[in-house]
Amino acid sequence: MSETKISTDLSTLHTFRLPAKAQDIIFLDSQEQVNDIPSDAYILGGGSNTIFLTDFKKPIVCVRVKGIKVRQAKEHWSVKVGAGEDWHNLVLFLNKKGIHGLENLALIPGTVGAAPVQNIGAYGREVSDFIDYVQVWDRQERKLVNVSTVDCQFGYRDSIFKQYPMRWVILEVHFLIPKLWQPELSYGELKALNQPVSATDILNKVIAIRTAKLPDPKVIPNAGSFFKNPVISRSKYSELIERFPTMPYFELATGEIKLAAGWLIDHLNLKGFKIGGAAVHMQQALVLINSGGATGADVVKLARHILSVVYENYGIELEAEVRLLDEKGLVSL
Ligand SMILES: Cc1cc2nc3c(=O)[nH]c(=O)nc-3n(C[C@H](O)[C@H](O)[C@H](O)COP(=O)(O)OP(=O)(O)OC[C@H]3O[C@@H](n4cnc5c(N)ncnc54)[C@H](O)[C@@H]3O)c2cc1C
């Protein structure tokens, strides 16, 4: 385990790139080092879903465990991946090997280890569709444990790892990918692909859509969708659709309705709205950006402003999808 004791600039370790510093950064390169993980450390992958609002006083453990191993059985592929591998590189690697299924999740930034934490999803797929189990270091019990998909308690942008962020450190993700590939084309722009469609067609289309729609964090610092899409009751939906007939919605299997948080924000003409250096992205209202020189206070003020106008206009409480940290740890808005 390599450790940095000098004051380190965190702006290079999270994609929103606020000017925060940390005292104690530890790089976890292999499973053998798990005993050294401090119980109060924040676990960091690629920092694409994390915003350091201030300097950080607790230790940070950057998980960099590498390695991809593929085995095949009659009907499926088993793929064991180190938590520190880059997610998009894994998607490309598997596609090249003819192992298909993850292509809808292409170009999501971050590490493989963070993917189960918020059960990353896009274009009709979620990573939980392909997870067999996750190997973790249990910081409470101080032992290695394999957590089954059921025990991961996956939900929409949710899992047990997100609910108890100080307990487990994900070291490996074990995927089970059926050899019988089924394309997932239910999402609007993918429907238009010419048949017969290949996994590589989907991969290329997803990359093209995302490149056109979302700001590249390397160019415009951001953390992707800032808020989760709200899930509301049918009666609340009936009230809203009468007032906003063009409002997009998705019916869930539970009978509840999921709304597009980006549409709710955009409909209030907030694209481009700015507080200090924090702004609502001009093309994608769900993404807040660091337009230059943003501070943590700017981000919090902007996010709270959005929360309050969305509540005033629709009676809906948005919830942050990003992880916000002040000097002591995770905070809510
Ligand atoms: C431009 C852009 C587009 C995005 N698009 C999508 C999208 O389409 N769908 C989607 O779901 N997300 C999306 N995201 C969000 C983000 O990419 C994902 O949440 C990703 O999984 C975060 O990975 P990371 O390694 O950067 O996580 P980090 O920000 O480093 O960490 C995220 C959370 O996971 C925890 N964590 C990280 N690694 C581990 C580990 N090894 N063990 C235990 N806990 C850990 C952290 O403590 C933190 O709570 C997008 C982000 C950006 C910037």
The ligand as an ORCA input file, in Angstrom:
! r2SCAN-3c Opt
* xyz 0 1
  C     -20.138     12.291    -17.740
  C     -20.671     11.276    -16.761
  C     -21.653     10.391    -17.179
  C     -22.166      9.445    -16.291
  N     -23.128      8.585    -16.738
  C     -23.648      7.661    -15.908
  C     -24.655      6.757    -16.367
  O     -25.059      6.771    -17.524
  N     -25.152      5.862    -15.483
  C     -24.702      5.800    -14.193
  O     -25.203      4.950    -13.444
  N     -23.743      6.633    -13.736
  C     -23.209      7.564    -14.555
  N     -22.243      8.425    -14.099
  C     -21.813      8.364    -12.686
  C     -20.501      7.574    -12.456
  O     -19.793      7.429    -13.641
  C     -20.786      6.184    -11.886
  O     -21.478      6.300    -10.664
  C     -19.492      5.398    -11.652
  O     -19.785      4.077    -11.268
  C     -18.612      6.040    -10.594
  O     -17.363      5.387    -10.620
  P     -16.107      5.997     -9.878
  O     -15.059      4.944     -9.820
  O     -15.719      7.273    -10.510
  O     -16.744      6.232     -8.442
  P     -16.360      7.235     -7.251
  O     -16.947      8.576     -7.536
  O     -14.905      7.176     -6.978
  O     -17.169      6.560     -6.094
  C     -18.577      6.500     -6.146
  C     -19.096      5.813     -4.878
  O     -18.665      4.467     -4.850
  C     -17.864      4.211     -3.698
  N     -16.791      3.324     -4.138
  C     -15.944      3.512     -5.180
  N     -15.129      2.449     -5.308
  C     -15.461      1.583     -4.324
  C     -14.974      0.308     -3.911
  N     -13.985     -0.313     -4.563
  N     -15.537     -0.275     -2.829
  C     -16.554      0.319     -2.159
  N     -17.059      1.521     -2.501
  C     -16.516      2.144     -3.568
  C     -17.379      5.567     -3.234
  O     -17.119      5.572     -1.842
  C     -18.566      6.442     -3.603
  O     -19.552      6.351     -2.615
  C     -21.694      9.383    -14.965
  C     -20.688     10.278    -14.547
  C     -20.182     11.210    -15.438
  C     -19.097     12.139    -14.984
*
